[in-house]
């Protein structure tokens, strides 16, 4: 990694919610570092994933989806996304190609918050049309490709599938070629800047997203209160915060069934992550209207770079 032609730089993964940015990151790294659910706004922090090979080190910043929603939590999320854009050497816009091929009317409102900043950019701009595996006939993309070329004429467009890996080698090769010549910033075996505590909290939140009804996941947050490691077991106490008293019973479920199921699934994934036995205790607490509490948002680290 001391070769003078070695390249290293930051790539911001930008895009609307649910475009598949986190799946894209995990696929590029060959390992899960960002949680993935079918729900928009799953990612709440700027997460760094590190891809190293013999000639380059790519530092991906997975960001919260860029959207037009209001509220203090959403402003924090947007701030994290724009911060990643400011820090990047290469900008990579990830869009749901299958969605816009089926419903082209969704493209304009989803792109609206991004167009002006991206049009003004002089840095390299790439566009990944994700979910190409769902398209069937790729000719369905032609009208979308023409529209995107009109809106962002500087962008080089790559149809890809983060799920199957289709198109990723070509896109990654282009990314590496666009990075500045620089030495590696991290050890070559490091995959992320995430702490284990943060990853454990995200695993719990992922299981909550998958278990709860459609609206409720956006009103839950997870914080690791205690973490104690012994010889062959890690003890973890985590608090699940909900924004309303009525949500507490839903998270717990009848007879504690839902909370128990979330805990079992999370414990299995955390044990695999740590390669250790895990004793996980989950507690549900009400913090009224926490998404609008800026002090609390800072306390749980929402939106910050990981």
ChimeraX attribute file (.defattr): number of C-alpha atoms within 10 A of each C-alpha:
attribute: neighborCount
match mode: 1-to-1
recipient: residues
	/A:1	17
	/A:2	10
	/A:3	12
	/A:4	10
	/A:5	13
	/A:6	19
	/A:7	21
	/A:8	25
	/A:9	23
	/A:10	23
	/A:11	27
	/A:12	27
	/A:13	30
	/A:14	25
	/A:15	27
	/A:16	26
	/A:17	21
	/A:18	21
	/A:19	24
	/A:20	25
	/A:21	30
	/A:22	26
	/A:23	22
	/A:24	25
	/A:25	24
	/A:26	19
	/A:27	18
	/A:28	20
	/A:29	18
	/A:30	11
	/A:31	11
	/A:32	17
	/A:33	23
	/A:34	24
	/A:35	17
	/A:36	22
	/A:37	16
	/A:38	11
	/A:39	15
	/A:40	15
	/A:41	19
	/A:42	22
	/A:43	25
	/A:44	23
	/A:45	22
	/A:46	25
	/A:47	26
	/A:48	25
	/A:49	28
	/A:50	23
	/A:51	22
	/A:52	20
	/A:53	11
	/A:54	11
	/A:55	17
	/A:56	26
	/A:57	25
	/A:58	24
	/A:59	26
	/A:60	26
	/A:61	31
	/A:62	30
	/A:63	33
	/A:64	32
	/A:65	26
	/A:66	24
	/A:67	20
	/A:68	13
	/A:69	10
	/A:70	8
	/A:71	9
	/A:72	15
	/A:73	19
	/A:74	21
	/A:75	16
	/A:76	20
	/A:77	24
	/A:78	22
	/A:79	18
	/A:80	25
	/A:81	27
	/A:82	18
	/A:83	18
	/A:84	26
	/A:85	22
	/A:86	11
	/A:87	14
	/A:88	20
	/A:89	21
	/A:90	23
	/A:91	26
	/A:92	26
	/A:93	22
	/A:94	27
	/A:95	26
	/A:96	23
	/A:97	27
	/A:98	22
	/A:99	17
	/A:100	19
	/A:101	20
	/A:102	13
	/A:103	10
	/A:104	14
	/A:105	11
	/A:106	12
	/A:107	19
	/A:108	13
	/A:109	12
	/A:110	18
	/A:111	17
	/A:112	14
	/A:113	15
	/A:114	17
	/A:115	13
	/A:116	12
	/A:117	11
	/A:118	18
	/A:119	14
	/A:120	8
	/A:121	11
	/A:122	9
	/A:123	13
	/A:124	17
	/A:125	23
	/A:126	21
	/A:127	23
	/A:128	28
	/A:129	25
	/A:130	28
	/A:131	23
	/A:132	24
	/A:133	18
	/A:134	12
	/A:135	15
	/A:136	9
	/A:137	9
	/A:138	13
	/A:139	11
	/A:140	15
	/A:141	19
	/A:142	11
	/A:143	13
	/A:144	19
	/A:145	18
	/A:146	11
	/A:147	15
	/A:148	17
	/A:149	14
	/A:150	11
	/A:151	16
	/A:152	17
	/A:153	13
	/A:154	18
	/A:155	20
	/A:156	15
	/A:157	20
	/A:158	18
	/A:159	22
	/A:160	26
	/A:161	23
	/A:162	23
	/A:163	15
	/A:164	13
	/A:165	15
	/A:166	16
	/A:167	17
	/A:168	20
	/A:169	12
	/A:170	11
	/A:171	19
	/A:172	14
	/A:173	11
	/A:174	13
	/A:175	22
	/A:176	20
	/A:177	13
	/A:178	18
	/A:179	22
	/A:180	16
	/A:181	16
	/A:182	17
	/A:183	18
	/A:184	19
	/A:185	12
	/A:186	16
	/A:187	11
	/A:188	15
	/A:189	10
	/A:190	11
	/A:191	19
	/A:192	20
	/A:193	15
	/A:194	15
	/A:195	9
	/A:196	12
	/A:197	17
	/A:198	15
	/A:199	16
	/A:200	23
	/A:201	20
	/A:202	25
	/A:203	26
	/A:204	27
	/A:205	22
	/A:206	21
	/A:207	22
	/A:208	25
	/A:209	22
	/A:210	15
	/A:211	16
	/A:212	16
	/A:213	11
	/A:214	10
	/A:215	9
	/A:216	16
	/A:217	22
	/A:218	16
	/A:219	16
	/A:220	23
	/A:221	23
	/A:222	22
	/A:223	20
	/A:224	18
	/A:225	12
	/A:226	12
	/A:227	12
	/A:228	10
	/A:229	12
	/A:230	9
	/A:231	7
	/A:232	9
	/A:233	15
	/A:234	18
	/A:235	14
	/A:236	21
	/A:237	15
	/A:238	20
	/A:239	19
	/A:240	22
	/A:241	21
	/A:242	26
	/A:243	20
	/A:244	15
	/A:245	12
	/A:246	10
	/A:247	19
	/A:248	17
	/A:249	14
	/A:250	16
	/A:251	25
	/A:252	18
	/A:253	15
	/A:254	10
	/A:255	9
	/A:256	12
	/A:257	12
	/A:258	18
	/A:259	22
	/A:260	16
	/A:261	16
	/A:262	23
	/A:263	19
	/A:264	15
	/A:265	15
	/A:266	23
	/A:267	21
	/A:268	15
	/A:269	16
	/A:270	25
	/A:271	17
	/A:272	12
	/A:273	14
	/A:274	13
	/A:275	12
	/A:276	16
	/A:277	18
	/A:278	20
	/A:279	16
	/A:280	18
	/A:281	14
	/A:282	19
	/A:283	13
	/A:284	19
	/A:285	16
	/A:286	17
	/A:287	18
	/A:288	14
	/A:289	11
	/A:290	20
	/A:291	21
	/A:292	14
	/A:293	13
	/A:294	13
	/A:295	10
	/A:296	13
	/A:297	18
	/A:298	12
	/A:299	9
	/A:300	14
	/A:301	15
	/A:302	20
	/A:303	25
	/A:304	19
	/A:305	19
	/A:306	16
